[in-house]
Amino acid sequence: MTVHQLVAAACPVCGHSVAVPFLDGGRHPLATLGWPASTEEALTMARLPHDFVQCPNCTHVWNRSFRYEDVPYKDSPNRMFNNGVIWQGHLAESCELLVRQMPPNPTLVEIGCGEGHFLRALANACGGAARIIGFDPSTHPETGQGFEFHARLFDPLEDIAAFRPDAVVVRHVIEHLTAPATLIEQLAWGASQADKDVWLFAESPCIDRVFDTGRLADFFYEHVSHFSTESFRTLMGRAGDIFELSHGYDGEVVYGLVRLDVPDARKRRAQSSSSFYARAAETRAAVARQIDALAARGATVAVWGGTGKGATFMHQFGLDACRFPLVVDSDPTKVGTYVPGVGQIIQFRDVLKTQPPAAVLIPTQWRAADIVREMEREGIVAETVLIEHNGRLIDYRTDPHPYR
């Protein structure tokens, strides 16, 4: 099978790197957040590209030419009005689904809360005893009335710890995001640090019917992302344990209830990263103290290797040109150049034959055996050969290490 055209574009849901053109809708103005005040203003609105592609891996559809700055989220209200019986029934069912998982007196956060009708419905469903908190970048007077409101974006890694929500609601928001997976994964990580269950209720328009009917009115600029059931499930799978994933409003919306969490293997890797971070700070301090002690003794130290990892070693541990001017290399192409960021001239190794150092410091431990053999072959003598191992400088010849 030959596909008409393939484009290089990373899917914002699953990360697949190749997409297929889905809809070239031309250039059109904003449809839901423009709010022109006159006919003339309406006719002169900026025309923006409708350049929709689809991911062949998870079926997600998105506008690859979308720019977030073209949409005035801060200044304009995102009005979503539907007072129909079917829609109101869907809202009530959504509230009930979430409230069943809530403890008494829950804390409920909604991201992109708008004027807050769903938050208030949730509070009523909880018997009025909930703390409800809304976040929305819009500063329009219609936004955030009647509840605790923060006119900014929600930061999952900071705000879950600060507000300790029992549930986070993200309704009709992810379709506006250029990187929905970023928000979802950060929610999962933020919740993984909490000492209680944190639930996510997410909802978005569903375009499954578009594939069957070919309708085009779904695709307007403000919605950069268009979720199929499959792509929505893929996204929710990145949030944690999917408790329920279903459809509402006659299949026009897809929603999910997820217990936010991160797989144990990733938590272990994150803990390992944190441990390395702390250990690296200790290593930098400990080796720097040893370097300072070497300099204080006034002994001649030759650093073998002045570029790449050798230069990095000097950067990390403070081997400045004043205290450690002698840098050598056995590669003639590096001789006569200077150590990046530090400034020592790199000399050929033979200089050590006439200026025997008290110590040769080898930053690249895995090359130490070859360098020591080269020193022996060339008649280069040093009292000590030093390498860094397990967070300190050690004697290559006498101390235990795996680099012989």
C-alpha positions in Angstrom: 0.0 0.0 0.0 1.3 3.4 -0.9 0.4 6.4 1.3 -0.1 9.6 -0.7 2.1 11.7 1.5 3.9 11.4 4.8 5.1 14.2 7.0 7.6 14.5 9.8 5.5 15.5 12.8 5.6 14.2 16.4 2.2 13.1 17.8 1.3 15.1 20.9 -0.3 12.1 22.4 1.9 9.1 21.8 5.1 10.7 20.4 5.0 8.8 17.0 7.3 10.8 14.6 5.4 10.4 11.3 1.9 11.6 10.5 -0.4 11.6 7.5 -2.2 14.7 6.1 -5.8 14.5 7.3 -7.5 17.8 6.4 -6.3 20.9 4.6 -9.0 23.3 5.6 -7.5 26.5 4.3 -7.1 29.6 6.5 -9.9 30.8 8.7 -10.4 33.1 11.7 -10.9 32.0 15.3 -14.3 30.5 15.7 -14.9 30.4 19.5 -12.5 32.9 21.1 -12.4 35.8 18.6 -15.6 37.7 19.7 -15.7 40.4 17.1 -17.6 43.5 18.1 -18.8 44.5 14.6 -19.2 43.2 11.1 -16.1 45.0 10.0 -14.1 43.5 12.8 -15.5 40.0 12.0 -14.5 40.3 8.3 -11.0 41.5 9.0 -10.0 38.9 11.6 -6.7 37.2 11.0 -6.9 34.0 9.0 -5.1 31.0 10.6 -4.0 27.7 9.0 -6.1 24.6 9.4 -3.4 22.0 8.7 -4.6 18.8 10.3 -2.6 15.6 10.3 -3.3 12.2 11.8 -1.1 9.8 13.8 -1.1 6.3 12.2 -0.1 4.9 15.6 -2.8 6.1 18.0 -5.2 7.8 15.5 -4.9 11.3 17.1 -5.6 14.3 14.8 -4.0 17.6 15.3 -3.2 20.9 13.6 0.5 20.9 13.1 0.6 24.6 12.2 -1.2 25.8 15.4 0.4 28.5 17.5 -0.8 29.0 21.0 0.0 32.7 20.9 -2.6 33.2 18.2 -5.5 32.4 20.6 -6.3 35.1 23.3 -7.0 32.7 26.2 -6.1 35.4 28.7 -8.5 38.1 27.5 -11.5 36.2 26.1 -13.9 33.9 27.9 -14.2 30.3 26.6 -18.0 30.2 26.7 -19.5 26.7 26.5 -23.3 26.8 26.7 -25.5 23.9 26.4 -28.7 23.8 28.4 -30.2 20.8 26.6 -31.6 17.9 28.7 -29.2 15.3 27.3 -26.2 17.5 28.0 -27.4 18.3 31.5 -27.9 14.6 32.2 -24.4 13.9 31.0 -23.0 16.5 33.5 -25.0 15.0 36.3 -23.7 11.5 35.5 -20.1 12.8 35.3 -20.4 14.4 38.7 -21.9 11.2 40.2 -19.1 9.1 38.7 -16.4 11.2 40.3 -18.1 11.9 43.6 -18.5 8.2 44.3 -14.7 8.0 44.6 -14.4 11.1 46.9 -13.8 11.1 50.7 -15.9 13.4 52.9 -15.2 17.1 52.5 -13.0 16.6 49.4 -10.7 19.2 47.7 -11.6 19.5 44.0 -9.5 21.3 41.5 -10.5 22.1 37.9 -8.0 23.1 35.3 -9.4 25.5 32.8 -12.5 26.1 34.9 -14.0 29.0 33.0 -17.0 30.3 34.8 -17.1 27.2 37.0 -20.4 25.5 36.3 -19.0 22.0 36.6 -17.1 22.8 39.8 -20.2 24.1 41.4 -22.2 21.1 40.3 -19.5 18.9 41.9 -19.7 20.8 45.1 -23.4 20.4 45.2 -23.1 16.7 44.5 -20.7 16.4 47.5 -23.4 18.0 49.7 -21.8 21.5 49.6 -19.0 20.4 51.8 -16.2 20.4 49.2 -13.4 22.9 48.8 -13.5 23.9 45.1 -10.5 25.6 43.4 -10.4 26.7 39.8 -7.4 27.6 37.6 -7.7 29.4 34.3 -5.4 31.8 32.5 -8.4 34.0 31.5 -8.7 37.2 33.5 -12.1 38.0 31.9 -14.8 39.0 34.5 -16.9 36.0 33.6 -14.2 33.6 34.8 -13.9 32.1 38.3 -16.9 33.6 40.0 -18.1 32.3 43.3 -15.2 30.0 44.3 -11.5 30.0 45.0 -10.0 31.1 41.7 -6.4 31.4 40.5 -5.9 33.3 37.2 -3.0 31.3 36.0 -2.0 27.9 34.6 -2.0 25.0 36.9 1.5 23.6 37.7 1.0 19.9 38.5 4.4 19.3 40.1 4.0 22.3 42.4 0.2 22.7 42.9 -0.7 19.1 43.7 1.6 19.4 46.7 0.3 22.8 47.6 -3.4 22.3 47.3 -3.6 18.5 48.0 -6.6 17.8 45.8 -8.6 14.6 46.0 -9.5 15.1 42.3 -8.4 17.1 39.4 -10.9 17.9 36.6 -9.7 18.6 33.1 -12.8 19.0 31.0 -12.7 20.4 27.4 -9.1 21.6 28.0 -6.8 19.0 26.5 -8.1 19.7 23.0 -6.7 23.2 23.3 -3.2 22.0 24.3 -0.2 21.6 22.0 1.3 19.1 24.4 -1.5 17.3 26.3 0.7 14.4 27.3 3.0 16.8 29.1 0.1 17.9 31.4 -1.2 14.4 31.9 2.2 12.9 32.8 3.0 15.8 35.1 -0.3 15.3 36.9 0.6 11.6 37.4 4.0 12.5 38.8 2.6 15.2 41.0 0.0 12.8 42.4 2.6 10.1 42.9 4.2 12.2 45.6 0.9 12.7 47.5 0.0 10.6 50.6 -3.5 9.8 49.3 -5.3 8.9 46.1 -5.7 11.7 43.6 -8.2 11.1 40.8 -8.3 12.6 37.3 -11.6 13.2 35.5 -10.8 14.2 31.9 -13.2 14.9 29.1 -12.9 16.0 25.4 -14.9 16.0 22.2 -14.7 12.7 20.4 -14.2 12.5 16.7 -15.0 8.9 16.1 -18.1 9.8 14.2 -16.1 12.1 11.9 -14.3 9.1 10.5 -17.7 7.6 9.5 -19.5 10.7 8.3 -16.7 12.9 7.0 -18.2 16.0 8.7 -15.8 19.0 8.8 -17.3 21.5 11.2 -15.5 19.9 14.2 -12.2 21.3 13.0 -11.6 24.8 14.1 -8.4 26.6 15.1 -8.9 26.8 18.8 -9.0 23.0 19.0 -5.4 22.0 18.1 -6.1 18.4 19.2 -8.9 16.1 18.2 -9.3 12.9 20.1 -10.6 9.6 18.9 -11.5 7.0 21.5 -8.2 5.3 20.8 -6.0 8.4 21.2 -7.9 9.4 24.3 -7.3 6.0 25.8 -3.6 6.2 24.9 -3.4 9.6 26.7 -5.3 8.4 29.8 -3.0 5.4 30.0 -0.1 7.8 30.6 -2.0 9.2 33.6 -2.3 6.0 35.7 -4.9 3.3 36.3 -7.9 3.8 34.1 -11.0 3.2 36.3 -13.6 4.0 33.6 -13.4 5.3 30.1 -16.7 5.8 28.2 -18.7 8.2 26.1 -21.4 10.7 26.7 -23.8 12.9 24.8 -24.6 10.3 22.2 -20.9 9.5 21.6 -19.9 13.1 21.0 -17.6 13.3 24.1 -15.2 10.8 25.5 -14.3 10.9 29.2 -12.1 9.0 31.6 -11.8 8.5 35.3 -8.2 7.7 36.3 -6.4 7.1 39.6 -3.3 9.2 39.0 -0.1 7.3 39.5 3.3 6.4 38.0 4.5 2.8 37.4 6.7 1.5 40.2 9.6 1.0 37.9 9.6 4.7 36.9 9.4 5.7 40.6 12.5 3.5 41.3 14.3 5.1 38.4 13.3 8.6 39.7 14.6 7.7 43.2 17.8 6.5 41.7 18.2 9.8 39.8 17.6 11.7 43.0 20.2 9.6 44.8 22.7 10.2 42.0 22.0 14.0 42.2 22.9 14.1 45.9 25.9 11.8 45.4 27.2 14.0 42.6 27.0 17.1 44.7 29.0 15.3 47.4 31.5 14.1 44.8 32.0 17.6 43.4 32.7 19.0 46.9 34.9 16.1 48.1 37.1 16.0 45.0 37.4 19.8 44.9 38.7 19.7 48.5 41.3 17.2 47.4 42.2 19.4 44.4 42.6 22.4 46.7 44.9 20.3 49.0 47.1 19.3 46.0 47.4 23.0 45.0 48.2 24.0 48.6 51.1 21.5 48.8 52.7 23.2 45.7 53.3 19.9 44.0 53.5 19.8 40.2 50.4 18.1 38.9 50.1 17.2 35.2 46.5 16.7 33.9 46.6 14.2 31.0 43.9 15.2 28.5 42.5 18.7 27.9 39.4 18.4 25.7 36.1 16.6 26.0 35.8 14.7 29.3 39.2 16.0 30.4 38.0 19.6 30.1 34.8 18.7 31.8 36.7 17.2 34.7 38.6 20.5 35.1 35.3 22.5 34.9 33.6 20.3 37.5 36.4 20.3 40.0 37.9 23.7 39.6 41.3 23.0 38.0 42.1 26.6 37.0 45.1 27.6 34.9 46.8 29.5 37.7 47.1 26.5 40.1 47.2 23.7 37.4 48.9 25.1 34.3 50.4 21.8 33.1 48.0 20.0 30.7 49.3 17.3 28.3 48.0 15.0 25.6 49.5 12.3 23.4 47.3 13.4 20.4 49.5 15.7 18.3 46.4 17.3 16.8 45.4 18.7 20.2 48.8 20.1 21.0 49.0 23.9 20.9 45.2 24.3 21.4 43.7 25.5 24.7 41.5 23.9 27.3 38.0 25.2 26.7 36.7 27.5 29.4 39.9 27.2 31.5 42.7 28.4 29.2 45.7 26.2 29.7 47.7 25.5 26.6 47.8 21.7 25.8 51.3 20.4 25.5 52.7 17.2 24.1 53.2 14.5 26.7 57.0 14.5 26.1 57.3 17.7 28.2 56.9 15.4 31.2 60.2 13.7 30.3 62.1 16.8 31.2 59.7 18.1 33.8 58.7 15.1 35.9 55.5 15.9 37.8 54.7 14.8 41.4 51.4 13.5 40.1 49.7 12.7 36.8 45.9 13.2 37.1 44.0 11.2 34.5 40.3 12.4 34.2 39.3 9.6 31.8 39.4 6.6 34.2 38.7 4.0 31.4 41.8 5.2 29.6 44.1 5.1 32.6 45.5 1.6 31.9 46.6 2.7 28.4 48.0 6.0 29.6 50.0 4.3 32.4 51.4 1.8 29.9 52.3 4.7 27.6 54.1 6.5 30.4 56.1 3.4 31.1 56.9 2.9 27.5 58.0 6.6 27.1 60.0 6.7 30.3 57.6 9.3 31.9 57.9 9.1 35.7 55.5 10.4 38.3 55.3 9.7 42.0 51.5 9.2 41.9 48.9 8.6 39.2 45.5 9.9 40.3 42.0 9.0 39.0 38.6 9.8 40.4 36.7 6.8 41.7 33.6 6.6 44.0 33.6 10.3 44.8 37.3 10.9 45.6 40.7 11.0 44.0 42.6 7.7 44.5 46.0 6.3 43.7 45.7 4.3 40.5 48.6 2.0 41.4 47.7 1.1 45.0 44.0 1.7 45.6 41.3 -0.7 44.6 39.3 0.1 41.4 38.0 -1.6 38.2 40.2 0.3 35.7 43.4 -1.8 35.6 
